[in-house]
């Protein structure tokens, strides 16, 4: 049986952003522009970006190797001024 055990593998972070339909493409573009830089952060395993068909939401999920890796990545992003926690 497949199970998810606590503290046993990649950490998945899901971000969901509400937006006006006319702004969805701008949000997607901003995430894509940042992808190369963010993907180079230590511990990042994978990431994916999804948009709703009605244009009102963008969802991003990222997998990192560990909680420590996630915290290091957030710290680096924050210090670079790329995002706010």
ChimeraX attribute file (.defattr): number of C-alpha atoms within 10 A of each C-alpha:
attribute: neighborCount
match mode: 1-to-1
recipient: residues
	/A:1	2
	/A:2	4
	/A:3	5
	/A:4	7
	/A:5	7
	/A:6	7
	/A:7	9
	/A:8	9
	/A:9	13
	/A:10	18
	/A:11	18
	/A:12	16
	/A:13	12
	/A:14	12
	/A:15	10
	/A:16	13
	/A:17	12
	/A:18	14
	/A:19	15
	/A:20	12
	/A:21	14
	/A:22	10
	/A:23	13
	/A:24	20
	/A:25	15
	/A:26	12
	/A:27	18
	/A:28	17
	/A:29	11
	/A:30	11
	/A:31	15
	/A:32	13
	/A:33	11
	/A:34	11
	/A:35	14
	/A:36	10
	/A:37	11
	/A:38	18
	/A:39	15
	/A:40	11
	/A:41	17
	/A:42	14
	/A:43	19
	/A:44	19
	/A:45	16
	/A:46	13
	/A:47	16
	/A:48	11
	/A:49	16
	/A:50	12
	/A:51	17
	/A:52	12
	/A:53	9
	/A:54	9
	/A:55	15
	/A:56	15
	/A:57	19
	/A:58	20
	/A:59	15
	/A:60	16
	/A:61	14
	/A:62	18
	/A:63	19
	/A:64	22
	/A:65	17
	/A:66	18
	/A:67	15
	/A:68	12
	/A:69	18
	/A:70	22
	/A:71	13
	/A:72	15
	/A:73	20
	/A:74	18
	/A:75	15
	/A:76	16
	/A:77	17
	/A:78	13
	/A:79	11
	/A:80	9
	/A:81	9
	/A:82	12
	/A:83	11
	/A:84	9
	/A:85	6
